[in-house]
Amino acid sequence: MARYLLETYGCTSNRGEGLRIERMLRERGHRPVDTPEAADVAILNTCTVTETTEDHMVRRAGELAGVVSDLIVTGCMALAQPDRLSDAGIDARVMGWDEVPDAVMNGECPTSVAADEVLLDGRVGILPIARGCASNCSYCITKFATGRIDSPSIEENVERAATLIDAGAVELRVTGQDTGVYGWDHGERWLPDLLQRICELEGSFRVRLGMANPKGIHLVRDELAAVFARNEELYNFIHAPVQSGSDRVLADMRRQHRVDDFLEVVDAFNARLGEWTLATDFIVGYPTETQADFEQSLDLLRQVRPERINITRFSKRPGTDAADLDGLGGTIKKERSKAMTDVKHSVLDTVHERLVGSRRSVLAVEEGTGRSLKCRDDAYHLIAIPEAEGIELGDRVTVDVTESMGTYCMAQPTDAPSRHLEATGD
């Protein structure tokens, strides 16, 4: 759990995105602070309406970068002109609004709502399938808040999923501290069965599997990949945070997996699926990470080429075992973060560009800025329709992808949407 400073500038729409980020950070257990000096991470939600505004955003980013060890820049200027920050020599992570909540981590498991709660946010249903985790990572403070894994039955979670669909959810987000270990507290590996059962529910909806550490999904990788392959309701997307390309560092972190486990998960999904999205995380600058260890992480990143990559500089969390280790120092962590970010950009440069010119079926799931809608294709790529006249949340739309915006694409609809029936509410 991190202490964060969030600053939002610009129009009402941008402030709405800031409020959404704030809500999601609070839900995950992060704590707001009032000054950059007290923050583990600062988030600058930028505006780009005039050149004067842009200059102010760059100056403010520079001021924050001089104080905090980790700066995230999002919002309109960051997305429209990401090079302005690097050209100014500002050390920051630039990303879209949707990416920020997952990025404000220290390699830790998310702190989600209680497993007996279900939430409906617009047409998106949040389904926490368990609470706690089965890990004991040396750097993670979340385990002190959530404890060990506690898994409700498959039947209970399927019933909750059905309730969300009946209430109008067109996208179910299966969440937890570590979804891959669902059922371990009962001596079972329940995740594939749960996903299959959810996909068999009546209705028209999609399902996104939330973060699953590599060890949990490695043990069910072939069965899980088969469930994805036979159910179109599941987005072809997994988030498996590897954290390091060095087995020695993974052991020091007390991660339960090794690099080969992670690679075997990737191989299993490559064998079963055509187009799919791998999201993963790396921690740079862990206290025992040598330059050779770091180079192994870079090599793994180049080898696997994930489509979503979160890079976090290690920071000490009070009460954790890693907090007692001698740190590497801010300069080394910054240098390694920059080097990995450069590789990340070389990996991601073509991700959305290759989608341009393609025709895709997408699901409209969230409101965007102005009259735009945020949509997802089968592989969970974010595709925005800028002027979504006549399209409603929950509609399926065929679109032509027209432009890459770096972290997402723009598209135009080709025909009338296929509309979901509204929930009856009974």
Secondary structure as the mmCIF struct_conf table of DSSP 4:
data_model
#
loop_
_struct_conf.conf_type_id
_struct_conf.id
_struct_conf.beg_label_comp_id
_struct_conf.beg_label_asym_id
_struct_conf.beg_label_seq_id
_struct_conf.end_label_comp_id
_struct_conf.end_label_asym_id
_struct_conf.end_label_seq_id
STRN STRN1 ARG A 3 THR A 8
BEND BEND1 GLY A 10 CYS A 11
HELX_RH_AL_P HELX_RH_AL_P1 THR A 12 GLU A 27
TURN_TY1_P TURN_TY1_P1 ARG A 28 GLY A 29
STRN STRN2 ARG A 31 PRO A 32
BEND BEND2 ASP A 34 THR A 35
HELX_RH_3T_P HELX_RH_3T_P1 PRO A 36 ALA A 38
BEND BEND3 ASP A 40 ASP A 40
STRN STRN3 VAL A 41 THR A 46
BEND BEND4 VAL A 49 THR A 50
HELX_RH_AL_P HELX_RH_AL_P2 GLU A 51 ALA A 65
TURN_TY1_P TURN_TY1_P2 GLY A 66 VAL A 67
BEND BEND5 SER A 69 SER A 69
STRN STRN4 LEU A 71 GLY A 75
HELX_RH_AL_P HELX_RH_AL_P3 CYS A 76 ALA A 80
TURN_TY1_P TURN_TY1_P3 PRO A 82 PRO A 82
HELX_RH_AL_P HELX_RH_AL_P4 ASP A 83 ASP A 87
TURN_TY1_P TURN_TY1_P4 ALA A 88 GLY A 89
STRN STRN5 ARG A 93 VAL A 94
HELX_RH_3T_P HELX_RH_3T_P2 TRP A 97 GLU A 99
HELX_RH_AL_P HELX_RH_AL_P5 VAL A 100 ALA A 103
BEND BEND6 VAL A 104 VAL A 104
BEND BEND7 ASN A 106 GLY A 107
HELX_LH_PP_P HELX_LH_PP_P1 GLU A 108 PRO A 110
TURN_TY1_P TURN_TY1_P5 ALA A 115 ASP A 116
STRN STRN6 LEU A 119 ASP A 121
TURN_TY1_P TURN_TY1_P6 GLY A 122 ARG A 123
STRN STRN7 VAL A 124 PRO A 128
STRN STRN8 ARG A 131 ARG A 131
BEND BEND8 GLY A 132 GLY A 132
STRN STRN9 CYS A 133 CYS A 133
BEND BEND9 ALA A 134 ALA A 134
TURN_TY1_P TURN_TY1_P7 SER A 138 TYR A 139
BEND BEND10 ILE A 141 ILE A 141
HELX_RH_AL_P HELX_RH_AL_P6 THR A 142 THR A 146
STRN STRN10 ARG A 148 ARG A 148
STRN STRN11 ASP A 150 ASP A 150
HELX_RH_AL_P HELX_RH_AL_P7 ILE A 154 ASP A 166
TURN_TY1_P TURN_TY1_P8 ALA A 167 GLY A 168
BEND BEND11 VAL A 170 VAL A 170
STRN STRN12 GLU A 171 THR A 175
BEND BEND12 GLN A 177 GLN A 177
HELX_RH_3T_P HELX_RH_3T_P3 THR A 179 VAL A 181
TURN_TY1_P TURN_TY1_P9 TYR A 182 GLY A 183
HELX_RH_3T_P HELX_RH_3T_P4 TRP A 184 HIS A 186
TURN_TY1_P TURN_TY1_P10 GLY A 187 GLY A 187
HELX_RH_AL_P HELX_RH_AL_P8 LEU A 191 CYS A 199
TURN_TY1_P TURN_TY1_P11 GLU A 200 GLU A 200
BEND BEND13 LEU A 201 SER A 204
STRN STRN13 ARG A 206 LEU A 209
HELX_RH_AL_P HELX_RH_AL_P9 PRO A 214 HIS A 218
TURN_TY1_P TURN_TY1_P12 LEU A 219 VAL A 220
HELX_RH_AL_P HELX_RH_AL_P10 ARG A 221 ARG A 230
TURN_TY1_P TURN_TY1_P13 GLU A 232 GLU A 233
STRN STRN14 LEU A 234 LEU A 234
BEND BEND14 ASN A 236 ASN A 236
STRN STRN15 PHE A 237 HIS A 239
STRN STRN16 GLN A 243 GLN A 243
BEND BEND15 GLY A 245 GLY A 245
HELX_RH_AL_P HELX_RH_AL_P11 ASP A 247 MET A 253
TURN_TY1_P TURN_TY1_P14 ARG A 254 ARG A 254
BEND BEND16 GLN A 256 GLN A 256
HELX_RH_AL_P HELX_RH_AL_P12 VAL A 259 ARG A 272
BEND BEND17 GLY A 274 GLU A 275
STRN STRN17 THR A 277 VAL A 284
TURN_TY1_P TURN_TY1_P15 PRO A 287 THR A 288
HELX_RH_AL_P HELX_RH_AL_P13 GLN A 291 VAL A 304
BEND BEND18 GLU A 307 GLU A 307
STRN STRN18 ARG A 308 ARG A 313
TURN_TY1_P TURN_TY1_P16 PRO A 318 GLY A 319
BEND BEND19 THR A 320 THR A 320
HELX_RH_3T_P HELX_RH_3T_P5 ASP A 321 ASP A 324
BEND BEND20 LEU A 325 LEU A 325
HELX_LH_PP_P HELX_LH_PP_P2 ASP A 326 GLY A 327
HELX_RH_AL_P HELX_RH_AL_P14 GLY A 330 LEU A 348
TURN_TY1_P TURN_TY1_P17 ASP A 349 HIS A 352
HELX_RH_3T_P HELX_RH_3T_P6 GLU A 353 LEU A 355
TURN_TY1_P TURN_TY1_P18 VAL A 356 GLY A 357
STRN STRN19 ARG A 359 GLU A 367
BEND BEND21 THR A 369 THR A 369
TURN_TY1_P TURN_TY1_P19 GLY A 370 ARG A 371
STRN STRN20 LEU A 373 ARG A 376
TURN_TY1_P TURN_TY1_P20 ASP A 378 ALA A 379
STRN STRN21 LEU A 382 ILE A 385
BEND BEND22 PRO A 386 GLU A 387
TURN_TY1_P TURN_TY1_P21 GLU A 389 GLY A 390
TURN_TY1_P TURN_TY1_P22 LEU A 393 GLY A 394
STRN STRN22 ARG A 396 SER A 404
BEND BEND23 GLY A 406 TYR A 408
STRN STRN23 CYS A 409 PRO A 413
BEND BEND24 ASP A 415 ASP A 415
HELX_LH_PP_P HELX_LH_PP_P3 ALA A 416 PRO A 417
STRN STRN24 SER A 418 SER A 418
HELX_LH_PP_P HELX_LH_PP_P4 ARG A 419 ALA A 423
#
